Amino acid sequence: CCGFGFVIEMRTSCKCIFQYSAVDTNPLSLYVMHPFWNNVVKVFPTWLAPNLITFSGFLLVVFNFLFMAYFDPDFYASDGVDGKQARRTNSSTPLGELFDHGLDSWSCVYFVVTVYSIFGRGPTGVSVFVLYLLLWVVLFSFILSHWEKYNTGILFLPWGYDISQVTISFVYIVTAIVGVEAW
């Protein structure tokens, strides 16, 4: 019952214990993001369900997308805290991991489209085809990471994940101050 067939074969008599297993060697994650998330998770009450944090974070990504789409008619923190809350409250489950990573995969679409909103401008901007290729690269990387987890039982977190979040935040800030002409 603890394998990936748990969605189909979930039974009330299942007594398996789920243990999240990931390897993260990214220095940005180890020395900046994880300490940050470890402090933020202390703000949440222990009765708060980790999946509610996951869903709230996803809604913030969707809101960001809708906000940018509204102000850009041409066309787009919570991600690390939900898992920490699940482990902190001993409520980590395979379904919670599937829910978290499933919504993360949908978030990839919104992130790529918001990046296009910044870099897809004018004659020197990227084309829609490049946006399409970028989306497939992001999704393919996501799929490969989870396929590796399926086969090894351990999620090896790619370095680019946290670096891309910090970089895109920096790009949004610079764009807000200077404008899309900066790129």
C-alpha positions as CSV (number, residue, x, y, z in Angstrom):
1,C,0.0,0.0,0.0
2,C,3.0,2.3,0.3
3,G,3.9,2.3,-3.4
4,F,2.5,4.5,-6.1
5,G,-0.5,2.3,-6.5
6,F,-1.8,3.7,-3.2
7,V,-4.4,5.9,-4.9
8,I,-6.1,2.9,-6.5
9,E,-5.5,0.4,-3.7
10,M,-6.0,2.6,-0.6
11,R,-7.7,0.5,2.1
12,T,-8.7,1.4,5.6
13,S,-6.7,-1.5,6.9
14,C,-3.5,-0.1,5.5
15,K,-1.0,0.4,8.3
16,C,2.0,1.5,6.3
17,I,4.1,4.4,7.6
18,F,5.2,6.9,5.0
19,Q,8.6,8.4,5.3
20,Y,9.5,11.3,3.0
21,S,13.0,10.8,1.5
22,A,14.8,13.5,-0.5
23,V,18.4,14.5,-1.0
24,D,19.2,18.2,-1.4
25,T,22.8,19.2,-1.9
26,N,22.2,22.7,-3.3
27,P,24.1,25.3,-1.1
28,L,21.3,27.9,-1.6
29,S,18.8,25.4,-0.3
30,L,21.0,24.2,2.6
31,Y,22.1,27.6,3.9
32,V,19.3,30.0,2.8
33,M,16.0,28.4,1.8
34,H,15.8,25.5,4.4
35,P,16.7,27.8,7.4
36,F,14.1,30.3,6.1
37,W,11.4,27.6,5.7
38,N,12.3,26.2,9.1
39,N,11.6,29.6,10.7
40,V,8.5,30.2,8.7
41,V,6.9,26.8,9.5
42,K,7.0,27.8,13.2
43,V,4.4,30.5,12.5
44,F,1.8,27.9,11.5
45,P,-0.2,26.2,14.2
46,T,0.4,22.4,14.3
47,W,-3.3,21.8,13.6
48,L,-3.0,23.4,10.2
49,A,-3.0,20.7,7.5
50,P,0.1,20.7,5.2
51,N,-2.2,20.1,2.2
52,L,-4.0,23.4,3.0
53,I,-0.6,25.1,2.9
54,T,0.2,23.4,-0.4
55,F,-3.2,24.5,-1.9
56,S,-2.9,28.0,-0.5
57,G,0.6,28.4,-2.1
58,F,-0.8,27.1,-5.4
59,L,-3.6,29.7,-5.2
60,L,-1.0,32.4,-4.7
61,V,0.8,31.3,-7.9
62,V,-2.5,31.4,-9.8
63,F,-3.4,34.8,-8.3
64,N,0.1,36.0,-9.4
65,F,-0.7,34.7,-12.9
66,L,-4.1,36.4,-13.0
67,F,-2.7,39.6,-11.6
68,M,0.0,39.8,-14.3
69,A,-2.4,38.7,-17.0
70,Y,-4.7,41.6,-16.0
71,F,-1.9,44.2,-16.1
72,D,-0.2,42.6,-19.2
73,P,-3.0,42.1,-21.8
74,D,-0.4,41.2,-24.4
75,F,0.8,38.1,-23.2
76,Y,1.3,35.5,-15.4
77,A,6.9,31.1,-0.2
78,S,4.8,28.6,0.7
79,D,6.2,25.8,-1.5
80,G,8.9,24.7,0.9
81,V,6.9,25.2,4.1
82,D,4.1,22.6,3.4
83,G,6.4,19.6,3.5
84,K,8.2,20.9,6.6
85,Q,4.7,21.3,8.3
86,A,3.8,17.7,7.3
87,R,7.0,16.3,8.9
88,R,6.8,18.7,11.9
89,T,3.2,17.4,12.6
90,N,4.0,13.8,11.7
91,S,1.3,13.9,9.0
92,S,3.4,13.2,5.9
93,T,1.6,10.9,3.6
94,P,2.0,9.6,0.0
95,L,-1.2,11.4,-0.9
96,G,0.2,14.6,0.5
97,E,3.4,14.2,-1.5
98,L,1.4,13.5,-4.7
99,F,-0.8,16.6,-4.0
100,D,2.2,18.8,-3.4
101,H,4.1,17.7,-6.4
102,G,1.0,17.6,-8.6
103,L,0.3,21.2,-7.9
104,D,4.0,22.1,-8.3
105,S,3.8,20.6,-11.8
106,W,0.9,22.8,-12.6
107,S,2.7,25.8,-11.2
108,C,5.5,25.2,-13.8
109,V,3.1,26.4,-16.5
110,Y,2.3,29.6,-14.7
111,F,5.9,30.4,-13.9
112,V,7.0,29.9,-17.6
113,V,4.1,32.1,-18.8
114,T,5.0,34.9,-16.4
115,V,8.6,34.7,-17.6
116,Y,7.4,35.1,-21.1
117,S,5.5,38.2,-20.0
118,I,8.8,39.7,-19.2
119,F,11.1,38.4,-22.0
120,G,8.6,38.0,-24.8
121,R,8.6,41.7,-25.7
122,G,9.4,43.5,-28.9
123,P,11.6,42.4,-31.9
124,T,14.3,41.0,-29.6
125,G,12.0,39.1,-27.3
126,V,11.6,35.3,-27.3
127,S,9.0,33.7,-29.5
128,V,6.0,31.7,-28.5
129,F,7.8,28.6,-29.8
130,V,10.7,29.3,-27.4
131,L,8.2,29.6,-24.6
132,Y,6.7,26.3,-25.6
133,L,10.2,24.7,-25.6
134,L,11.0,26.2,-22.3
135,L,7.8,24.9,-20.8
136,W,8.7,21.4,-22.1
137,V,12.2,21.6,-20.6
138,V,10.8,22.6,-17.2
139,L,8.2,19.9,-17.3
140,F,10.6,17.2,-18.6
141,S,13.0,18.0,-15.7
142,F,10.2,17.8,-13.3
143,I,9.1,14.4,-14.7
144,L,12.6,13.0,-14.7
145,S,13.1,14.0,-11.0
146,H,10.0,12.2,-10.0
147,W,10.7,9.2,-12.2
148,E,14.0,8.9,-10.5
149,K,12.2,9.0,-7.1
150,Y,9.8,6.3,-8.3
151,N,12.7,4.0,-9.1
152,T,15.0,4.8,-6.2
153,G,12.6,5.8,-3.5
154,I,14.5,9.1,-2.9
155,L,13.8,12.4,-4.5
156,F,17.1,14.0,-5.5
157,L,16.3,17.7,-5.6
158,P,17.8,19.5,-8.6
159,W,19.9,22.5,-7.8
160,G,18.1,24.6,-10.3
161,Y,14.9,24.6,-8.4
162,D,15.7,27.0,-5.6
163,I,18.1,29.0,-7.8
164,S,15.3,29.5,-10.4
165,Q,12.9,30.7,-7.7
166,V,15.4,33.3,-6.3
167,T,16.4,34.3,-9.8
168,I,12.9,34.8,-11.1
169,S,12.1,36.9,-7.9
170,F,15.1,39.1,-8.7
171,V,13.9,39.4,-12.3
172,Y,10.4,40.4,-11.2
173,I,11.9,43.1,-8.8
174,V,14.2,44.5,-11.4
175,T,11.4,44.5,-14.0
176,A,9.1,46.3,-11.5
177,I,11.7,49.0,-10.9
178,V,13.2,49.5,-14.3
179,G,10.7,48.0,-16.7
180,V,10.8,45.3,-19.3
181,E,13.3,47.4,-21.3
182,A,16.0,46.2,-18.8
183,W,16.0,42.8,-20.6
